[in-house]
């Protein structure tokens, strides 16, 4: 198991490995990021999705994400960002244990499936240019 130091936090490379999912589809990933009922990404992030209004500004702009982070780092941030930053406000999209304030209907269930995570990672990896 490899460890990488990222912004002062240790990132466990083992957690960033893809699991059981097929290779991600960037088109499906974009749909997940844009969908306010599925990923909720645009609640906090802005992204180069001009047709979606009222994008967030609490978290980093997703434009250029593919040049700022590796595929493994993107995957880790989506699966469980608290492994990188314990104080993050970003939800753990794949973690199901050790969480607080989870709706009873959602208990024990990930927010996104492994395949959806791979799709989002594929989309974010295509975002190579930061906004000017």
Residue pairs with C-beta under 8 A, 6 or more apart in sequence:
1 12
1 13
1 14
2 12
2 13
2 14
3 10
3 11
3 12
3 13
4 10
4 11
4 13
5 11
6 73
6 84
7 84
7 85
9 83
9 84
9 85
9 86
11 73
11 76
11 83
11 84
12 76
12 83
13 72
15 76
15 79
15 80
15 83
16 72
16 73
16 75
16 76
16 79
17 72
17 75
18 75
18 114
18 118
19 114
20 114
21 113
21 114
21 115
21 117
21 118
22 115
22 118
23 118
23 122
24 115
24 117
24 118
24 119
24 120
24 121
24 122
24 123
25 119
25 122
26 119
26 122
26 123
26 125
26 126
27 123
28 116
28 119
28 122
28 123
29 118
29 119
29 120
29 121
29 122
29 123
29 124
30 49
30 123
32 38
32 39
32 41
32 112
32 116
32 119
32 120
32 123
33 39
33 41
33 42
33 47
33 49
33 62
33 120
33 123
33 124
34 41
34 42
34 47
34 49
34 51
34 52
36 42
36 43
38 112
38 116
39 93
39 111
39 112
39 116
39 120
40 91
41 47
41 62
41 120
42 49
42 52
42 54
42 55
42 56
43 56
44 56
44 58
44 59
44 89
44 90
45 55
45 56
45 58
45 59
45 60
45 61
45 62
46 55
46 56
46 57
46 61
46 62
46 63
47 55
47 61
47 62
47 63
47 127
48 62
48 63
48 127
48 131
49 55
58 89
59 89
59 90
60 68
61 130
61 131
62 124
62 127
63 127
63 129
63 130
63 131
64 127
64 128
64 129
64 130
64 131
65 74
65 124
65 125
65 127
66 74
66 124
66 125
66 126
66 127
66 128
67 127
67 128
67 129
67 130
68 130
69 77
69 124
71 121
71 125
74 121
74 124
74 125
75 117
75 118
75 121
76 83
76 84
77 84
77 90
78 93
78 94
78 112
78 117
78 120
78 121
79 92
79 93
79 94
79 95
79 117
80 92
80 93
80 94
80 95
81 88
81 90
81 91
81 92
82 88
82 90
82 92
82 95
91 111
92 99
92 111
93 110
93 111
93 112
93 117
94 110
94 111
94 112
94 114
94 117
95 110
96 108
96 109
96 110
112 120
